[in-house]
Amino acid sequence: MQALENYNLDTGVYPTTKQGLAALRDKPRDVNQWNGPYLAREVPRDPWGHDYIYEYPGKHGAAPDIICLGADNQPGGDGQDADIVSWKKD
Protein backbone atom coordinates (compact mmCIF):
# COMPACT_ATOMS: atom_id res chain seq x y z
CA MET A 1 0.00 0.00 0.00
CA GLN A 2 2.89 2.39 0.70
CA ALA A 3 4.17 2.01 -2.87
CA LEU A 4 0.66 2.75 -4.17
CA GLU A 5 0.44 5.86 -1.98
CA ASN A 6 3.80 7.09 -3.31
CA TYR A 7 2.64 6.47 -6.89
CA ASN A 8 -0.54 8.41 -6.15
CA LEU A 9 1.39 11.31 -4.61
CA ASP A 10 3.56 11.61 -7.73
CA THR A 11 0.93 11.04 -10.43
CA GLY A 12 -2.27 12.20 -8.74
CA VAL A 13 -3.99 8.87 -9.40
CA TYR A 14 -3.66 5.19 -8.55
CA PRO A 15 -2.86 2.69 -11.32
CA THR A 16 -5.97 1.47 -13.10
CA THR A 17 -7.07 -2.14 -12.85
CA LYS A 18 -5.70 -2.66 -16.37
CA GLN A 19 -2.30 -1.14 -15.48
CA GLY A 20 -2.26 -3.21 -12.31
CA LEU A 21 0.50 -3.45 -9.76
CA ALA A 22 3.04 -3.68 -12.61
CA ALA A 23 2.72 0.12 -12.86
CA LEU A 24 4.70 0.31 -9.63
CA ARG A 25 7.75 -1.07 -11.48
CA ASP A 26 7.23 -0.04 -15.10
CA LYS A 27 5.99 3.36 -16.21
CA PRO A 28 2.64 3.19 -17.99
CA ARG A 29 2.69 5.03 -21.36
CA ASP A 30 -0.05 7.50 -20.52
CA VAL A 31 1.01 8.51 -16.99
CA ASN A 32 2.77 11.81 -16.31
CA GLN A 33 4.90 12.60 -13.26
CA TRP A 34 5.78 8.91 -12.73
CA ASN A 35 8.88 8.90 -10.56
CA GLY A 36 9.32 5.17 -9.97
CA PRO A 37 10.03 2.43 -9.73
CA TYR A 38 8.04 2.37 -6.50
CA LEU A 39 9.11 -1.16 -5.59
CA ALA A 40 12.75 -2.20 -5.28
CA ARG A 41 11.94 -5.67 -6.67
CA GLU A 42 9.29 -7.27 -8.83
CA VAL A 43 5.70 -7.14 -7.57
CA PRO A 44 5.56 -9.72 -4.79
CA ARG A 45 3.22 -12.67 -4.80
CA ASP A 46 1.05 -13.66 -1.87
CA PRO A 47 2.44 -16.09 0.75
CA TRP A 48 1.13 -19.04 -1.31
CA GLY A 49 2.75 -17.89 -4.56
CA HIS A 50 -0.36 -16.46 -6.23
CA ASP A 51 -0.75 -13.02 -7.76
CA TYR A 52 -2.68 -10.48 -5.73
CA ILE A 53 -5.93 -9.25 -7.23
CA TYR A 54 -5.79 -5.49 -7.78
CA GLU A 55 -8.81 -3.33 -8.62
CA TYR A 56 -9.00 0.43 -9.07
CA PRO A 57 -11.36 2.00 -8.83
CA GLY A 58 -12.21 -0.33 -5.99
CA LYS A 59 -15.58 -1.11 -4.48
CA HIS A 60 -14.63 -0.42 -0.85
CA GLY A 61 -13.56 3.22 -0.60
CA ALA A 62 -11.23 5.66 -2.28
CA ALA A 63 -8.12 3.43 -2.20
CA PRO A 64 -7.58 0.47 -4.52
CA ASP A 65 -8.84 -2.97 -3.51
CA ILE A 66 -6.11 -5.57 -3.04
CA ILE A 67 -7.17 -9.15 -2.46
CA CYS A 68 -5.33 -12.32 -1.49
CA LEU A 69 -7.54 -15.38 -1.94
CA GLY A 70 -5.72 -17.45 0.67
CA ALA A 71 -4.06 -20.83 0.34
CA ASP A 72 -6.80 -22.32 -1.88
CA ASN A 73 -6.75 -19.33 -4.30
CA GLN A 74 -10.57 -19.36 -4.29
CA PRO A 75 -13.00 -16.70 -2.96
CA GLY A 76 -14.16 -17.19 0.63
CA GLY A 77 -12.86 -19.90 2.89
CA ASP A 78 -11.76 -20.31 6.50
CA GLY A 79 -8.39 -20.50 8.21
CA GLN A 80 -5.55 -20.43 5.70
CA ASP A 81 -8.09 -20.49 2.87
CA ALA A 82 -9.72 -17.23 4.06
CA ASP A 83 -9.43 -14.15 1.87
CA ILE A 84 -7.25 -11.27 3.05
CA VAL A 85 -8.45 -7.90 1.80
CA SER A 86 -7.04 -4.39 1.98
CA TRP A 87 -10.24 -2.69 3.17
CA LYS A 88 -10.59 -4.68 6.42
CA LYS A 89 -8.14 -3.96 9.20
CA ASP A 90 -8.76 -7.06 11.37
C-alpha atoms as one frame of an Amber mdcrd trajectory, in Angstrom:
protein
   0.000   0.000   0.000   2.890   2.394   0.695   4.165   2.007  -2.867   0.662
   2.753  -4.170   0.435   5.855  -1.978   3.797   7.089  -3.312   2.640   6.467
  -6.894  -0.541   8.413  -6.149   1.393  11.314  -4.613   3.559  11.614  -7.733
   0.930  11.044 -10.429  -2.271  12.198  -8.739  -3.994   8.867  -9.403  -3.660
   5.188  -8.547  -2.858   2.695 -11.316  -5.975   1.475 -13.101  -7.075  -2.138
 -12.852  -5.704  -2.657 -16.371  -2.304  -1.144 -15.481  -2.257  -3.207 -12.308
   0.504  -3.446  -9.760   3.037  -3.685 -12.606   2.720   0.124 -12.859   4.701
   0.310  -9.629   7.749  -1.074 -11.481   7.234  -0.043 -15.102   5.986   3.364
 -16.210   2.636   3.189 -17.993   2.687   5.025 -21.356  -0.050   7.501 -20.520
   1.011   8.508 -16.993   2.766  11.811 -16.306   4.895  12.603 -13.264   5.777
   8.910 -12.728   8.879   8.900 -10.556   9.320   5.166  -9.966  10.025   2.433
  -9.730   8.038   2.372  -6.499   9.111  -1.156  -5.591  12.747  -2.204  -5.283
  11.941  -5.672  -6.672   9.287  -7.270  -8.830   5.704  -7.136  -7.572   5.564
  -9.720  -4.786   3.218 -12.670  -4.803   1.049 -13.655  -1.870   2.440 -16.085
   0.747   1.127 -19.040  -1.311   2.754 -17.894  -4.560  -0.365 -16.457  -6.226
  -0.754 -13.015  -7.756  -2.676 -10.477  -5.727  -5.934  -9.249  -7.230  -5.786
  -5.487  -7.778  -8.814  -3.329  -8.622  -9.001   0.426  -9.072 -11.358   2.004
  -8.831 -12.210  -0.328  -5.991 -15.578  -1.114  -4.477 -14.627  -0.420  -0.850
 -13.562   3.215  -0.596 -11.225   5.664  -2.281  -8.124   3.435  -2.202  -7.578
   0.466  -4.519  -8.842  -2.973  -3.505  -6.112  -5.569  -3.039  -7.175  -9.151
  -2.464  -5.326 -12.317  -1.494  -7.543 -15.381  -1.941  -5.719 -17.453   0.670
  -4.060 -20.832   0.338  -6.795 -22.322  -1.882  -6.746 -19.333  -4.300 -10.571
 -19.355  -4.286 -12.995 -16.703  -2.962 -14.158 -17.185   0.634 -12.864 -19.897
   2.891 -11.759 -20.315   6.498  -8.395 -20.504   8.211  -5.549 -20.428   5.701
  -8.090 -20.491   2.870  -9.716 -17.234   4.065  -9.428 -14.153   1.874  -7.252
 -11.272   3.053  -8.448  -7.899   1.797  -7.036  -4.388   1.979 -10.243  -2.694
   3.173 -10.589  -4.681   6.417  -8.143  -3.963   9.201  -8.764  -7.061  11.375
